[in-house]
Amino acid sequence: MTPLRFKLHAVIQMEERGLTVDDVRMAVENGEDIETRPDEQPYPARLVLGLCLLGALHVAVRDNIDDDEIIVETAYQPDPALWEPDFKTRRKSP
């Protein structure tokens, strides 16, 4: 597995949301990309949907290919009011 590096913002939000490094690692390792932004700078960005012991988890990451690391920007349990039941598709605004 590619090493994970956590932005300070991600660490603070994870603590507030009761998520651990193991939760995020598990979700990234078994997850699938549901959104990709390959042209983002300074690194390509993606939103990963994975599972952890708490259930479904979204992890926003950037791929630093030069340094062989995945940068975790944030992680959260998807809100069913904002996502379709598969947590892969955003609900349309009314």
C-alpha positions in Angstrom: 0.0 0.0 0.0 1.2 3.5 -0.8 2.0 5.5 2.3 -0.6 7.9 3.6 0.2 11.5 4.6 -2.5 13.4 6.5 -3.1 17.1 6.1 -3.6 18.9 9.5 -7.2 19.7 8.3 -7.9 16.0 7.8 -6.5 15.1 11.3 -8.7 17.7 13.0 -11.8 16.6 11.1 -11.1 13.0 11.7 -10.8 13.6 15.5 -14.1 15.6 15.5 -15.8 12.8 13.6 -14.5 9.9 15.6 -12.5 8.5 12.7 -9.1 6.8 13.1 -6.1 6.4 10.8 -7.0 2.7 10.6 -10.6 3.6 9.5 -9.2 5.8 6.7 -6.5 3.3 5.7 -9.1 0.5 5.5 -11.4 2.7 3.3 -8.7 3.7 0.9 -7.3 0.2 0.6 -10.7 -1.4 -0.2 -12.4 1.6 -1.8 -13.2 2.7 -5.2 -12.8 6.1 -6.9 -16.2 7.7 -7.3 -14.9 11.1 -8.5 -11.6 12.0 -10.1 -10.0 15.2 -11.0 -6.7 14.2 -12.8 -5.9 17.7 -13.9 -6.0 19.2 -10.4 -2.8 20.9 -9.2 -0.5 20.4 -7.5 -1.6 16.7 -7.5 -4.4 14.7 -9.1 -7.5 14.5 -6.8 -10.0 11.8 -6.1 -12.9 11.0 -3.8 -12.7 7.4 -2.6 -15.7 5.5 -1.3 -14.6 2.7 1.0 -15.7 0.7 4.0 -14.4 0.7 7.5 -15.6 -0.7 10.8 -18.0 2.3 11.1 -19.5 1.7 7.6 -19.2 3.7 4.4 -16.5 6.4 4.4 -15.6 9.1 1.8 -11.9 10.0 1.7 -10.7 13.0 -0.3 -7.2 12.3 -1.4 -4.4 13.6 -3.7 -1.9 11.3 -5.4 1.7 12.6 -5.0 3.2 10.2 -7.5 6.7 11.7 -7.4 7.0 11.0 -3.7 4.9 7.8 -3.8 2.3 8.9 -1.2 -1.4 9.5 -0.9 -2.3 12.8 0.8 -5.5 12.6 2.8 -7.3 15.9 2.7 -10.5 14.9 4.6 -12.6 11.9 5.5 -16.2 11.7 6.5 -19.2 9.3 6.7 -21.4 10.3 3.7 -24.7 12.1 4.6 -27.7 10.1 3.2 -29.5 13.5 2.6 -26.7 14.5 0.2 -25.9 11.2 -1.4 -27.9 8.5 -3.2 -28.2 5.2 -1.2 -25.1 3.8 -2.9 -23.1 6.8 -1.6 -21.6 7.1 -5.1 -23.9 9.7 -6.6 -24.6 13.2 -5.2 -28.3 13.9 -4.8 -29.7 16.7 -7.0 -30.6 19.9 -5.3 -34.3 20.6 -5.2 
